[in-house]
Amino acid sequence: MAFDYKKEYKEFYMPPKKPTIVEVPEMNFLAVRGCGNPNEEGGAYQAAVGLLYAVAYTIKMSYKGEHKIDGFFEYVVPPLEGFWWQKDVQGVDYSNKDSFQWISVIRLPDFVSREDFDWAVRTAEAKKKLDFASVEYFTYKEGLAVQCMHIGPYDDEPETVAAMEAFAESEGYETDIRDERYHHEIYLSDPRKCDPAKMKTVVRHPIKKKAVR
């Protein structure tokens, strides 16, 4: 049976509907950076997602071709994730999506080296006849965070975020969104196929211990 990150690492991908605190280790990702409204039809975000999945599935299916990856095992491609921020905004302003800065990512298995990544990008580029120069090998250590399973439309996330912040404060922490510490979402539902009221999204915010006054 193929290894499924969502099932094997439930603490990161399947948190409860009530906020919890988690320590997120360093992980490697496929990543594309961009800006603008993610809902724009044919926009930069949708193009980025297409590039990410093309490379992700090239790696997943590599065992059927000539390129052999050391330590490879069959696995389910992990879910799409996104790091989001806006200039001069603390947190997220959902009413101004055009101002979003984002890094769209898909987790890589630890056995994927930079050389394997380079091979996959070249292979996907040759097959799709598209420019994959924006896809990067991205290593990120998120560290201490508060997270929660959000059920419903993305625009309803502020209520979930407020509950997360209140819980973190009750535990002696405060939100720590700043340079390279982002509002983080993990998408467990396909918005094209799922009832918006039933969509599942992991929402995660970096935190730090509150200063003692």
C-alpha angles and dihedrals in degrees: 000000000000117000110254115201092199091059099037095046102035092155089069102034107027108039121163124264089255118075119266135179119241139177108224115204128216114288137180121233145179103241143185121186125211149132140237140057112334090208095061108122108243090359132144095275095053090047090051092052090052092053093048094052092046091057094039093056092043088060093042092054096039093106089071093060140053097276108088119195117211111244093010119165129174113265145165112256105253119243125276114265136187138203111206137189143151129213114259092002123117105215118342132323102205091185092066106052093156089071095056120128111196148176111206112203147176119199118247124216111250091246092067109100127196088257090055089048091052090050092050093050092050091047095048091046092053092047099043097035089224134124109260096175091115093061112098140183101245126191116195135175108197098182124181114015145155116231142177140181107251116205116198140026120345091242089063093060095101090076091053091045091052090053090049092051093048091050093048091051091050088055093050099262137112134204113273105194107156140114108348093354106099148179100264130203130184114197115219096166133057106235089205091063107023130082103251090229090060101042115128120215127168108223116198133180128187114242140187136195112278114252115256110240 
